[in-house]
């Protein structure tokens, strides 16, 4: 009764299912927050969520108000839901229904990852505003992460 269980899968790019070999889909995983006395409301939403969001979400669920260092966002926050991962020289940034690929210091592609299709259509030319916003955000994340690691600033002082 004093435990919140977090059930979460990991991911792997090696699969025999064509749908999940696609970069837009291979990072989809289930996550469940469970309390034996059902103190957490049951919800099923399709939102962008990643492992980095678990810590801030747990702080919210436990009603702990403190300063903390995290790149993730609480599931319960009103912040835009986004996620980022890195594989083979490319950052994949997920925001709203889009996956933006970023490599060699620029945005390369923009795909609708929510579209249930096997054919990935690059829509970068139609979303110049989103492209520019995403490019600035990705560069800021990379810069802050690298700076904080180099200067050992990954804690709240």
URFENUR-V807038 format. One record per residue. D_FIRST is the distance of its C-alpha to the first C-alpha in Angstrom with 2 decimals. Layout:
D_FIRST  D_FIRST
This chain:
0.00  3.83  5.60  8.14  10.40  14.06  16.44  19.95  23.34  26.18  29.69  33.04  36.47  37.73  37.39  39.79  38.76  41.29  38.99  36.55  39.44  40.25  39.14  37.81  35.39  34.54  31.70  29.78  26.37  23.23  19.98  16.61  13.64  10.65  7.20  5.96  6.46  9.50  9.61  12.07  15.29  16.80  20.05  22.72  25.26  27.98  27.89  28.87  25.85  25.89  23.88  25.07  23.18  19.68  19.68  20.95  18.59  15.49  17.18  17.63  14.11  13.01  16.16  17.81  21.54  23.56  26.47  25.79  27.95  27.25  29.45  26.69  25.64  22.45  22.08  21.90  25.05  28.44  30.09  32.00  29.99  31.80  31.46  33.83  34.44  37.38  39.20  42.73  44.12  42.69  39.92  38.37  37.15  35.25  35.46  35.39  36.92  39.02  38.98  41.50  42.86  44.12  46.30  49.29  48.49  48.67  46.96  48.25  46.70  44.59  43.03  41.04  38.00  36.73  39.95  39.46  42.65  43.72  46.47  45.43  47.82  48.26  48.39  48.86  52.24  50.83  48.12  49.90  47.84  44.51  46.07  47.14  43.81  41.91  44.43  44.02  40.21  40.24  42.81  40.82  37.63  39.69  41.61  38.64  36.70  39.82  40.80  37.44  37.44  41.05  40.55  37.17  35.64  32.22  30.39  30.42  32.87
